[in-house]
Amino acid sequence: MTIPSQQTVLLDETLQTVNINRQRLHSQKPSQSQPEQSSLSRQNSEISLYDQKLPPSSLINDSDNAPWTRKQWEALELWYDKLDRDCQRATNAFYKYESTNYESDNPLWSKEYILWRCQCLDTNTKYHCGVLPSERKRRKDLRRRLKKQDLLKRQNNSHSQQQSQGQPNPSTNKGTNSFSSSSSYNDRHITSEI
């Protein structure tokens, strides 16, 4: 009997791992145990994905009393930001100052409903690296304004360069037709070939 050398054992182990890796690469994917769900698309559903994420059914009744509008989102965002982005404290403050109605004892929204909205705001803010929705809107508006100003500067610079070079402004040259100039080029080219 011969004892296999270490090199032979190492070679056998290496070949086994290579074979296992090849099997993994070329084997079929395991079948899914769950049936495939139909994908949501605009053709299948007319409700947006955001609207489909409804709060628990016990919280839906609150929206019947008073609708939750952009004004409420802005107020909740202010409380959330003022109170160090703490959902519980922001919920309590919003409930106390915004939800209670002085004419009646009934609040417009329950604390659970406000907490659910505040958690939505918190998740959204964390997803966007700590930037609040109002701040994102301000940044987007600023980018649009700067882009528009840059475009106007470019147009003014190109217009002033055309006038300084003596070139007519293309917007005032409405009587010329590019088709007629290209057809005269084609006529010259055809006559030179004949």
HELIX and SHEET records of a PDB file:
HELIX    1   1 GLN A    6  HIS A   26  1                                  21    
HELIX    2   2 LEU A   49  GLN A   52  1                                   4    
HELIX    3   3 SER A   57  ILE A   60  1                                   4    
HELIX    4   4 ASP A   62  ASN A   65  1                                   4    
HELIX    5   5 ARG A   70  LYS A   82  1                                  13    
HELIX    6   6 CYS A   87  PHE A   94  1                                   8    
HELIX    7   7 TYR A   95  SER A   99  3                                   5    
HELIX    8   8 LYS A  111  TYR A  127  1                                  17    
HELIX    9   9 PRO A  133  SER A  164  1                                  32    
HELIX   10  10 SER A  178  GLU A  193  1                                  16    
END                                                                             
